[in-house]
Amino acid sequence: MNTPTPPSHREVHSRIRVAVIDDSALIRRVLTEIINSQPDMEVVAQAPDPLVAREQIRALNPDVITLDVEMPRMDGLAFLEKLMRLKPTPVVMVSTLTERGSETTLRALELGAVDFVSKPRIDIVHGMQEYAAEITDKIRAASVARVRKLVAPAPGSEGGAADTLPSRPVSGWSTEKLIIVGASTGGTEALREFLEPLPPDIPGILITQHMPEAFTRSFARRLDGLCRITVKEAEDGERVLPGHAYIAPGHSHLLLRRSGANYMTELSQSEPVNRHRPSVDVLFRSAATHVGRNAIGVILTGMGRDGAAGMREMHDAGAWNIAQDEESCVVFGMPKEAINSGGVDEVLPLKSIARAVIGQITARGGRQNRV
């Protein structure tokens, strides 16, 4: 069994050691003050660009790096790619909430960044406490995340194309089935790996991924270009169609309702649940109510416990639920909590989940096969 590289510094230092890389002296100061205000972390290095940072990282070997995307001399993506090939280290990207910033950040997650936060808004006082809680939570998650060496694809490789799964078997798939998915830290790449092999006539899929409003549309568009199914940001009042995946927008909870024989999407801007909007628990509970035993639940990598209670409700309503295993998770938080809640039927490595979902859809003429 492969295990994450042990954080050797943490054996000597009780605090998480962080390097802050940003070309703005003001941003560096703000992030440093936030991080140093926490009892369990400290900034051990600050750098205005990756070239300066490179020497500091070699000398100090930090546990976590916060990395600006756009910097002089070497941009954050180029530095991240080199870092993940030569010295894999947990990285939290600090990104602008723009269309261009979202595309660049999604590319950073592909290259191996653990997570990202928006640039702090220096012009406001209100909200800084919430921002500080967000970034320090993500640094804590990154400090225990599994990071893997970035390996270039073999010449002529087509990625996951060879692993695509077959379309509808002779027995057919029930149009009543839905696949309900929740993810957080590490989930952007996990969702890509889960969705890419699925056949174009798979039952409808609803997804809640913790992600800011400015990013979900770009994320859906990126997945849509990679997958055989249609992937889109969910809108209110859509009929859920086979071969489509609907991603909760960053500003709203995603729920389900019934309209005759059809499933329909519903968006809600009600209060955050488990500090999240969209919340996985909200989607899972809605599926428990309206889909019941016709649902296949999937919970992927992520920190925290969002989704655990809702997955137990899905299980009690007859759904078949799958959790990603610890070894393949970036952060084994949400799946672990769902398992501990008693709501999970199978625990599988990420690469096996798509095939297992199809197996459950087709089992016993399209009925779940719970023992």
N, C-alpha and C positions, 0 to 999 in steps of 0.2 A: 504494500500500500504506500502510495506517495503521500508525504506529509509536507505542510508548508515549511519553508525555511525558518528555523527558530529565530526570533528576534533577540540576537545575542546581547544587544545593548540593554534590553529590558531585564536581563539577569543581574546587571550591575546597577542600572538606573531604574528607579521605581516609576519615573515619569516618561511619557511618550516624548521622544525627541523629534522636533519638527524643524524642517528647513523651509523658509518662505522665499519664493522666487517671484519677483514682480518688478517691472521697470519703474513703477510709481513709488516714490519714497513714502508718500502719504498712505497708500494701500499697505505697504510693508509695515508701517508703524501701527495702523489700525489692526491688522491681522496679528501682529506680535502682541499688542496689548490684550486682545481677546484671548489668544492662546495662553499667554503667561498668567492670565487671571484665573486659570483653571488649576486646581491642585494636582492634577494627574498628567500635566503636559507642560512642555517648555520649548521655546524657540532657541535652537542652538546655532542657527545660521540664517543670515539674510543675504540675498544677492539680487542685483538689478538686472541680471541677464544670465542665461545658461552657461556662458563661458566662465564667468566668475563662480557660479554655483558648482560647476564641475569639480573644481579644486576643493571647495568646501565639503562636497559630498564624499569625495575620496578620503579627506582627512577625518571627517566627523561621523560618517556612516549613519545618517539620521534614520529614524524608524518610519517617518512619513514626510512626504514633500508636498507643499502646496505650490502649484505651478500656474502662472499666468499663461494665457494662450498667445497673445500678441506682444512680442518683445523685440527690441533691436538686436542686431548681431546674429541671433539665431532664434527662430520662432519656437513656441512651446511644443508644437507637434514634432518638429525635427529633433528637438532635444529629448522628448518623451520616447520617440522611436529608438534613438541611440541608447537611452537609459534602459529600456525594457529588453534590448538585445544583449547588453553588456553587463548590467547590474540591476536586475529587476527589483524595484522598490515600490511600495505603495504610494500612489500619487492621487491627490485630490486636485482637480482642475478648478481654476478660478476664471469664470467666463462672463462675458457681457451677454445680457439678455436681448440679443438681436438675432435676426435670421441668419446672418453670417456667423455670429457667435455660436448659435445652436448647431449649425452644420459642422463647424470646427470641433466643437465639444463632442459630438457624436463620433467623429473620427478619432478623437483622443480615447474614447472608451473602447473603440475597436482595437486601438494599439495597446491597451492594457491599463489605462487609468482606472482606478477603483470607483471613483465617483466625481461629482462636480458640484460647485456652488456658484451662485451669481457673485459678481463684484459687489462689495459692500457699497451702499449708497451713503456717501459721506455727508450729503447735504441734509440728512434727516436724523433726528435724535430718536424719535419713536420708531420702534421696529428693530433697533440695533440689538436689543436683548434677545429677540427672537432669532435674529441673524446669527448672533454669537452661539446660541444653543444649537442651531443647525450645523454650523461649520465645525464646532467642537464635537458634536455627535458623529459627524462624518469622519473626522480625524480618528476618533476612537475606533470606529468600525474599520477604517483603513489599516490601523495598527495591527489588527488581527486577521486581516484579509489574506487570502491565498493569491499571490501574484506569481505568474508564470513567465518564463523567458519567452520573448517574442521570437518566433521562428518564421523565416521567410517561406512562402509556399514553394513547393517544388516546381521547376519549369514545366509548363503545360498543364499544371494542376487546375481543376475547375472547382476547387473548394468542396462544398457540400453537394454539388449537383449529382455526383454519383450515388449519393445516399438518399435520393428522393424516393418517396414511398408510393406504392401503386394507387391508382384511383379505385373507385367503388368496386368491391368484389361482387360476384354473381348474386350473393344473398341480399345485396342492397343495404343502405344505411337508413335508419329511421330519420325522418325529417323533424321528429320531436327532439332529437338530441341537440345539446349545446355543450361547448367546451368553455370552461370558465377559468381564467388564469390571473394570478396575482404575483407581483415581483417588486423588488426594490433594488438595493445596492447590488450591482453586477448584473441586473436584469436586462439591460439593453442588449448585451451580447447573448445572454441566455435565451431571450425571446427570439433573437435571430436564429440561433441554432435549433430551437424548437419549431419555429414556423417554416423555415426554408424547405425542409423535406416534405411538408404536408401536401397531399394531392389537391387539385383545384376544386374538387367537389366535396371537400370535407364539410361536416356540419359547421354552423356558425360559431364564431369564437369571440368572446368578450374578454377584454384585458384591462386590468388596472396596474399600471406601472407608476411608482412614485416619481414624478417629474414635473418641473415648473411649466406654467402655461405656455411660455414662449418656445418650448422644445417639443411638445407632443406632436404637433403637426409635421414638423421636420422629421421626427422619428418615424411616424407612420409612413411618410412619403419614402423615406430611405428603405424601410422594410418592404414596401410595396414594389420597389424596383428590384428587390432580391428574391421575392417569393413567387410561387406559382399561384397562390391565393391573392385576393385583393385585400390590402391593408389600408385602413383609413382612420382618421380621428373621428370618434363617434359624435354624432349630432343627436339632438333631441327628437324623439318621435320617429326614428327609422325602423323599418321592418328588418329584422335580423335574417340575413340570407345565407344559404350554404356557400362555401368558398370565400367567405368574407370574414375578416378579423376587424373588430372595432376597439380602438384604444381610447380609454377615458381621457378627455382633455384635461390639461393641468389645472383648470379652474373649477372643475365640477366632479362630484361623485357620479359614477355610472351605475345605473340600475336597470332591471328588466321589468316589464309588465306584459300581460297577455291582452291581445285584442282578437277575439274569436280564436281561430286556429293558429294565429301568428304570435311570435315573440316580438316585442317592440322595445327600443332603447328609451331610456329616460335619464335626463341629466338633472342634477340637484346641486344647488349651492348652499345647502344646509351646513351646519357647523362641522369643522374637521372632526374626524374620528381617529383615535390613536395619534393625534397631532397631524393627521394627513387629510387632505382633500385634493385628489381623489383617494379614497380609502379602499383597501382590499376587502375589509370586513363588510363594508356597505354592499359591494358587488356580490360577495359570497352569500350574505344573508338574503339578498334579493333572489339569487338563484335557488336557495333553499326553499323559499316561499313559492316561486312561480315555475320552477323547472323540476325540483325534486329529484326522483330517481333517474330522470332523463339527462342529468348533468354529469359531466366528467370534470372534476376539479383538479387544478394543477397549481401548486405553490412552488415558486422558484426562489433563488438566492435573494437575500435581503436582510437588513438589520431590523431588530425590533420584533414585535409580536403581532403586527397588523395582519389579519387574515386567519389567525389561529381560531378565534371564537366562531367566525363565520364558516370556516371549513368544518368545524365540529357540527354546526347546524346543518350544513349540506349533507354531511355523513348521516346524521340522524334522520334526514328527509329521504335517504336512499341513494344519494349520489355516490359515485366511485371516485376516490380522491388519491392523487399521486403527489408526493413531495420529492423535490430534488435532494440527492444524498449529500452528506457533508463533504465528501472528497471532491465533488465537482462544483460545489458552491464557492463563490467569492467570499460571501459571509453567510454562515450557517445559523442565521437568527430566526427568520420567519419560518422556514421549514421545520427547524427544531421545535419551535413553540407549537406549530400545528401538530406535529407528531406527538408531543407531550400532552396535547389536549385530547388525544384519542380520536381525532378526526381524519386520520390518514390510513388508507388501505395498502398502499405500496410506497416504498422508498427506493428510488432508482437514480442511477447516474444520468446526467442531462442528456447524453447521447442516446439513451434508451427510451426517453419519455414519449417522443412523438409516436414511435412504433407501439408503445404500450397503450397510448390513447386510442389509436386505431383498433388495437386488439380488443379493447373494452367496448368500443362502439359496435364492433361486428360480433361480439360474443353472444351466443345463444339467440341469434336472429336479431341482434341489435339491442338486447337487454344486458344490463350489467350482470357480471358473474361474480357476485360476492359470496365467499364461502362463510 
